[in-house]
Amino acid sequence: MTFRALVVEKDESGTTHAAVQTLADDRLPAGDVTVAVEYSTVNYKDGLCVGTGGGLVRNYPHVPGIDFAGTVLASDDARYSAGDKVVLTGWRVGEAHWGGYAEKARVKADWLVPLPKGLTTREAMAVGTAGFTAMLAVMALEDHGLTPEKGEVLVTGAAGGVGSVATAILANLGYKVAAVTGRAEQADYLHGLGAARIVARSDLAETVKRPLEAETWAGCVDAVGGAMLARVLGQMNYGGSVAAVGLAGGAGLPATVIPFLLRGVNLLGIDSVMQPYENRLRAWERIARDLPMDKLAAMITPAVLADLPKLGADILAGQVRGRVVVDTRA
């Protein structure tokens, strides 16, 4: 038995090369459940792992793909049986463990969740890690008191994977969404997802000397970090919260503690990798209920395994919009 996979190899000079190969089933890593992968996605981490690894990949040859959805082929765990539809995100799959850029994957049962009712495997990967993270961010903001009546919600990096899904979910829930992008040509796309207005990246890209500005945002889903996050913290309404989900603008935070001390602002860290099982179920149930499928369809760009080396480079360069859905069988 064999399967096709995107395999990344490193030569003696340290240069990596990615190509689709046919592998024997005995190359699959250890695990409780073997899955026939149907779809995967392209995330920023995937771009790193398809390329030089970004410090995430320790052992080569390697199969990237930090998320996937498919059908169980065989299981040594009573929770899953052949034919069950499942989803995987996180747990360092695609980084430390072979991932979803393949026709088959073998993983621990603890890493899987059942495919939510009402979602297909393709839709689940249109959501993927990015959409799962976006839902976790919305849930965290709500858990800290955000409601549509509180005011406008900012989404930074709005044309990216996390930002696109966050925009669509928030708009569907009745929030007025201000979408930040540095690509003016994405305005129609973002309005189509439900954004009420577009904010130019340049308006928020630089820090200011004042630690506080006018109260503007009731909440924020921030995929950028860096100077933009510092600027946004000083513009939050009293008691408002920022859910930090990414660092496209840098890992540094040139901010002061003043917004936290004088306005009671909350900075909420969102991790999707090690989320407990029950919270994963909660997030996927909310996705099936609160993410409009017509908006999700508008985000999708289809791809196949052979497209992944280029797409990996594109997402690192900020040239991927919305959600790329990879049909691993094509």
CORMOCOR-V67283 format. One record per residue. N is the residue number from 1. PHI is phi as a letter, one per 40 degrees, with the letter a starting at -180 (* if undefined). D_CENTER is the distance of its C-alpha to the mean C-alpha in Angstrom with 2 decimals. Layout:
BEGIN
{{N	PHI	D_CENTER} {N	PHI	D_CENTER}}
END
This chain:
BEGIN
{{1	*	32.46} {2	b	29.89} {3	a	26.35} {4	c	24.62} {5	a	21.77} {6	c	20.35} {7	b	22.08} {8	b	21.72} {9	b	25.08} {10	b	26.50} {11	c	30.13} {12	c	32.78} {13	c	32.07} {14	g	28.47} {15	c	27.15} {16	c	24.36} {17	b	24.60} {18	b	22.25} {19	a	23.90} {20	c	23.94} {21	b	26.49} {22	b	28.20} {23	b	28.27} {24	c	30.42} {25	d	28.99} {26	c	30.51} {27	c	27.97} {28	c	25.21} {29	c	24.45} {30	c	25.84} {31	i	24.28} {32	c	25.37} {33	b	23.71} {34	b	23.70} {35	b	21.38} {36	c	21.99} {37	c	18.57} {38	b	18.37} {39	a	14.95} {40	b	11.94} {41	a	9.31} {42	b	8.85} {43	b	6.24} {44	d	8.10} {45	c	9.23} {46	c	10.50} {47	d	12.44} {48	c	14.01} {49	c	14.95} {50	c	16.39} {51	c	18.37} {52	c	20.11} {53	g	17.78} {54	f	17.15} {55	g	18.83} {56	c	16.29} {57	c	18.53} {58	b	21.95} {59	b	23.73} {60	b	24.45} {61	c	24.64} {62	b	20.98} {63	b	18.73} {64	c	15.04} {65	h	12.11} {66	c	9.70} {67	a	9.48} {68	a	12.27} {69	b	14.49} {70	a	18.23} {71	b	21.70} {72	c	23.41} {73	c	26.28} {74	a	27.81} {75	a	27.31} {76	c	29.34} {77	b	27.78} {78	c	29.38} {79	c	26.18} {80	b	25.31} {81	b	27.70} {82	d	27.86} {83	h	26.55} {84	c	23.93} {85	c	20.57} {86	b	17.67} {87	b	13.91} {88	b	12.39} {89	b	9.20} {90	g	9.88} {91	g	13.54} {92	g	13.48} {93	c	13.85} {94	g	13.64} {95	b	14.78} {96	c	17.90} {97	b	18.23} {98	d	18.39} {99	b	15.34} {100	c	14.61} {101	c	16.05} {102	a	19.29} {103	c	21.42} {104	b	21.73} {105	a	20.02} {106	b	21.72} {107	a	20.04} {108	c	21.13} {109	c	21.50} {110	c	20.08} {111	c	16.59} {112	c	16.63} {113	b	16.59} {114	c	18.64} {115	c	17.24} {116	c	17.64} {117	c	20.76} {118	g	20.43} {119	b	17.41} {120	c	18.02} {121	c	16.18} {122	c	15.30} {123	c	13.96} {124	c	11.93} {125	c	10.19} {126	c	10.07} {127	c	7.90} {128	f	6.26} {129	c	3.79} {130	c	1.58} {131	c	5.26} {132	c	6.29} {133	c	5.27} {134	d	6.92} {135	c	9.64} {136	d	10.28} {137	c	10.82} {138	c	13.13} {139	c	14.88} {140	c	15.56} {141	c	17.02} {142	c	19.09} {143	c	20.25} {144	b	21.56} {145	h	23.53} {146	c	21.65} {147	b	23.23} {148	d	23.66} {149	c	27.19} {150	c	26.17} {151	h	25.27} {152	c	22.79} {153	b	19.10} {154	c	17.51} {155	b	14.00} {156	c	13.71} {157	f	11.95} {158	c	12.17} {159	c	12.29} {160	c	8.96} {161	c	5.95} {162	c	5.03} {163	c	8.80} {164	c	9.94} {165	c	8.94} {166	c	10.12} {167	c	13.17} {168	c	14.01} {169	c	13.87} {170	c	15.85} {171	c	18.30} {172	c	18.88} {173	c	19.74} {174	g	22.27} {175	c	20.87} {176	c	21.98} {177	b	18.98} {178	b	19.56} {179	b	16.97} {180	c	17.10} {181	a	17.01} {182	c	19.15} {183	b	19.61} {184	d	22.36} {185	c	22.23} {186	c	18.95} {187	d	20.92} {188	c	21.90} {189	d	18.44} {190	c	17.23} {191	c	20.47} {192	c	19.94} {193	c	16.75} {194	h	19.04} {195	c	19.03} {196	c	22.55} {197	a	22.84} {198	b	21.41} {199	b	21.64} {200	c	22.23} {201	d	20.31} {202	c	23.80} {203	c	24.75} {204	b	22.51} {205	c	22.23} {206	b	25.24} {207	c	26.31} {208	b	29.65} {209	c	32.50} {210	c	32.51} {211	c	30.31} {212	b	30.25} {213	b	30.16} {214	c	30.70} {215	c	28.62} {216	b	26.23} {217	b	22.95} {218	c	22.82} {219	a	19.17} {220	a	16.21} {221	b	12.43} {222	b	12.28} {223	b	9.72} {224	b	12.86} {225	g	15.03} {226	f	18.43} {227	c	21.24} {228	c	19.33} {229	c	18.22} {230	d	21.85} {231	c	23.19} {232	c	21.20} {233	d	22.39} {234	c	25.90} {235	b	25.39} {236	c	24.14} {237	c	26.53} {238	d	28.49} {239	g	26.49} {240	c	23.23} {241	b	19.86} {242	b	16.93} {243	c	13.57} {244	c	12.31} {245	b	8.61} {246	a	9.10} {247	a	12.19} {248	d	12.38} {249	c	15.89} {250	h	16.97} {251	c	17.16} {252	c	20.49} {253	b	21.25} {254	c	24.65} {255	b	25.24} {256	b	28.06} {257	c	28.32} {258	d	30.24} {259	d	27.55} {260	c	27.14} {261	c	30.92} {262	c	32.24} {263	b	29.64} {264	g	28.05} {265	c	24.54} {266	b	21.79} {267	b	18.95} {268	b	16.41} {269	c	14.17} {270	b	10.92} {271	b	10.26} {272	c	8.20} {273	c	10.19} {274	b	13.64} {275	d	13.49} {276	c	16.86} {277	d	17.45} {278	c	18.86} {279	c	15.99} {280	c	13.65} {281	c	16.31} {282	d	16.58} {283	c	12.98} {284	c	13.21} {285	c	16.65} {286	c	15.63} {287	c	13.09} {288	c	16.05} {289	c	18.31} {290	b	16.73} {291	c	14.49} {292	c	17.18} {293	c	17.09} {294	c	18.98} {295	c	16.38} {296	c	13.69} {297	c	16.23} {298	c	16.63} {299	c	13.13} {300	c	13.65} {301	b	15.09} {302	c	16.63} {303	a	17.09} {304	b	18.94} {305	d	19.09} {306	c	21.55} {307	c	19.27} {308	c	16.75} {309	d	18.78} {310	c	18.91} {311	c	15.34} {312	c	14.35} {313	c	16.77} {314	c	15.77} {315	c	12.16} {316	c	13.76} {317	c	16.30} {318	g	14.09} {319	b	15.49} {320	b	12.70} {321	b	12.39} {322	g	10.23} {323	b	9.09} {324	c	11.10} {325	b	12.42} {326	c	14.53} {327	c	17.72} {328	c	18.71} {329	c	22.21} {330	c	23.15}}
END
